[in-house]
Amino acid sequence: MNIFNIVSGICSIASLALAIFVFLKIDKVKSIIEKQTKDYKSQRNKIRDRLNNFKISVLNDTDIESRSELRTELFDIQNKFKKLLKSDCKKKIEKIIIMLKSDTFDKEKLCEDLDYIIARFRSDEL
């Protein structure tokens, strides 16, 4: 009977520690999401306009500088809003980045994917 009391006590302590750990993690993730949401709301119009300008630039001139600037902007979006971006948006960004690595890419497809990202930045929430 004594061994059951010991196991029960250990399980109680472990569950308390786990509950505290989960609470702290949730609180940390919540604060990250709140910060990213605030950043998104303050920067979304600027990002949307920059992406649109990059799209025009890349479609008119496919030099390495234009593609590099667009890739940098997309990497920046990934890093700033990684907790807010939905999986389809993340996939589109990855797809564009891969597309821009090539000297020859389908401009129509690039435009379509960029239009999708730009449209996402028109909405109040990602």
Residue, then its C-alpha position, 0 to 999 in steps of 0.5 A: m500500500n505504501i508504494f502506491n502512495i509514493v507513486s501517486g505522490i510522484c505523479s501528482i508532482a509531475s502533473l503539477a510541474l507539467a501544468i506549470f510548464v504548459f502554462l508558461k509556454i502558452d503565455k509565451v506563445k500568446s505574447i509572441i502572437e500578440k506582438q506579431t498581430k500588432d506588427y502586422k496591423s501597423q505594417r500590412n499596408k506598407i508590406r502590401d505596397r512593397l510586394n506590389n512594387f517588387k512584383i512590377s519590378v521583377l516582371n519588368d526586369t528579371d535581374i538578380e537585384s530585383r529578385s534578391e530584393l523580393r526574396t529578402e522581403l519574403f524572408d522578412i515576412q516569414n520571420k516577422f509573422k511566422k506564428l500568424l501565417k497560415s500554412d497555404c501562405k507559407k507554402k506560397i512564399e516558399k514556392i516564390i522563393i524557390m522560383l526566384k532562384s532560377d534564372t528562368f521562371d514562369k512570370e505568370k505563376l510568380c504573379e499569381d502567387l504574389d497576388y495571393i500574398i498581396a491579397r492576404f495582406r489586404s485583410d485585417e488578419l492573416 
